[in-house]
Amino acid sequence: MKSTSFVQELIKSRYLTYYLTLGFGMIFLIYALVVPKTYRSEGQVLPQMDVGGMVDISGMMGGLSGQESKMMRIARAAGISLGYSSADIIAALLSSRTVMESVIRDCDLFKVYRIKETKMEDALKQLTALTEIEITKEDIVRIVCIGKTRKLAAQMVDSYIQNLDSFLKEKSMSKGKNMRIFVEKRLADADLELKTAAESLKVFQERNKIVVPDEELRAAIEAYAGLKAQLFAKEVQTDILKQYSSENAPYYLDSRVEVEALKKKISEMELKGILKEGFGVGFGISFARIPEVMEGYFRKYMDLKIQEEVYAFLRQQYEQARITEIKDTPVITVLDWGYVPERKHSPKILVLVVTGLVIGLVLSLVRCALVTLSADMLRNRERKQFVQDLKQVVESDIRRFRGLFTRRRK
């Protein structure tokens, strides 16, 4: 196909090219004007370090959650995945069925998109198509919603944020209630044991007329009681961590190691320390070197001190659990609520019109190319036929002249 032939055909059918190009442009323009408009709104939330509502447990972890989130943020900025961060959990909750169903009911999407209320699955698919949840490199969760109206788009974003916040607060307060019940039971047992130990010591002291105990043994017993109370506190913390984490969680395993270390140390003290050889530096007197009556007194006094330390610890944990149960702690920080968009999101009229013009022009050029190619093929076929006809004429003339020459010789 020669370029000159193509240009000639293009000039020849230029009006058809105009009509075809403008026709497609008009079709796309009509489509842009007829198709329903949509509007886009977005909001942003910043997760707190303590997403799971474990307000009191986070202190037991030694700030691990904060360090972990910082590492996640650095890794995300570098394009490296180190597992799940607080933002990943928030994004997963936003995509959960519980939150999405609440959004559907709040925004009455059944009526807006003409879906039967009995077909929740269809409504969930529609909402999924209209929603985009993404996490930025800064660990901020962005919620993008597209609606039929400006108000609906903003309402959907706000509904996502409100339902997420309500879900996390309810979960946090529920955990506070469970922790309060757990500690309350242990506190009641400790209170009973404390009263029993105090009464037992009082009765023993009155019966044996013991007034002033030895200060050295008393200090040794108080130190021993402090260690026993520390072991009990660590066991309670370990039990709480076990309720809200897996058995393979690093902070749970570390807590168990600390418990075993304290048990080992106390066992050594009980076997070699205050009962036989004396309680370390400054406490050289052991129970084995004191009268039997004083030994009985100090054993009861030691039980009382241990129960006092345990009760004080549980009382503190109980008050903290009660505060967690009733307080309305924000679990997420709302950076941006859903805004009412000023401009529509789609359809983009200019983009559609330009697309239609380009499609019409391309089709016109393709048509011209096909016409030119077919014309060239036809001309080639005619030229070939002319050559064949000329060849046949020449061969016929040659045979005729050859016949005349042969007859003359005869």
C-alpha positions, 0 to 999 in steps of 0.5 A, a space after each residue: 500500500 502506497 502512502 500516496 494512495 492512502 492520503 488520496 483515499 483519506 482526502 476523498 472520504 474526508 467528510 465520512 471521517 468527520 462524521 464518523 469521528 464526531 459521531 462517536 464523540 457525540 455518542 460518548 457525550 450522550 452517554 456521559 450525560 445520561 449515566 448516573 453521577 457518582 461522588 467520592 469521599 474519603 476519611 483517614 484514621 490513625 490506629 493507636 498502639 493498643 488496637 485490641 483493647 488491652 489497655 492494662 495488658 500493654 503495660 505488662 508487655 513493656 512497650 513491645 507494641 509501640 516498638 513493633 508498630 514503629 518497626 512495621 511503619 519503617 518496613 512498610 516505607 521500605 516496601 518490606 513486610 514484617 507481618 501484621 501491624 495495627 493498621 493492618 488489623 484496623 483495615 481488616 476490621 473495616 472489611 469485616 462483615 460486622 462493620 459492613 452490615 452496620 454501614 449498609 443499615 446506617 446508610 440504607 443502601 438497600 433502598 438506595 441501590 434497590 436491593 431486597 433487604 433479604 439479600 444481604 450478600 448482594 448488598 455486601 458485594 455492592 458496598 465492597 465495589 463502592 469501598 476502597 480501604 488502603 494503608 499508607 506508608 505512614 501507617 494511616 488507614 484511608 477509607 474511600 467511598 463512592 456514592 450516588 450523592 455527595 451526602 451519601 458518599 460522606 455518610 458512608 465514610 463516617 459510618 465506617 469510622 463510627 462503627 469501627 470505633 464502637 466495635 473497638 470500644 465495646 471490645 475494650 470494655 468487654 475485656 475490662 469486664 472479663 479482667 475485673 471478674 477474674 481479678 475480683 475472684 482472686 481478690 476475694 480469695 486473697 482477702 479471705 486468706 489474709 483474714 485467716 492468716 491475721 487471725 491465726 497470728 493473733 491467736 498464736 501470739 496471744 497464746 504464747 505471749 509473744 510481744 516483740 519479734 526479732 528485727 533481723 528475722 522480721 526483715 528477712 521474712 518481709 524480704 521473702 514475702 516480697 519475693 513471694 508476692 512478686 511471684 504471685 503478681 507475675 503469675 496473675 499477669 501471665 494468666 491474663 496474657 494467656 486469655 488475650 494472646 496465643 501460647 506462642 506469643 513472645 511476651 507470654 513466653 517471656 512472662 512464663 520464663 520470669 515465673 519459672 525463674 522466680 519459682 526457682 529462686 524461691 525454692 533455693 531460698 526455702 531449701 538453703 536459705 532462711 530455713 537452714 543457713 540464713 537469708 543471705 547477706 545481713 540475715 545470718 540467722 535461720 529458722 533452725 537456730 531459733 526456739 520452736 515457739 519463735 519459729 512458729 510465730 515467724 512462719 505465721 508472720 511470714 504467711 501474713 506478710 505474703 498475703 498482705 503483699 498479694 492483697 495489695 497487688 490484687 487490689 491495685 489490679 482490681 481498681 485498674 480493671 474497673 476503670 478499664 471497664 467503665 471508661 470510654 478510651 478512644 482506640 483510633 484517632 480520626 484524622 479526617 471525617 468523610 467530607 462532602 465532595 464539591 465535584 462529581 467523581 464520574 462520569 468525566 465528560 471531557 475524558 469520555 468525549 476525547 475517548 469517543 473522538 479518538 475511537 471514531 478517528 481511529 476507525 476512520 483511518 482503519 477504514 481508509 487503510 482497508 479501502 486503499 489496500 483493497 484498491 491496490 490488490 484490485 489494481 495488482 490483479 488487473 495488472 497481472 491479468 493484462 500481462 497474461 493477456 499480452 503474453 498470450 497475444 505475443 505467443 499467438 502472433 509468434 505461432 502465426 508467423 512461424 506457420 507462414 514462414 514454414 509454408 513459404 519454404 515448402 
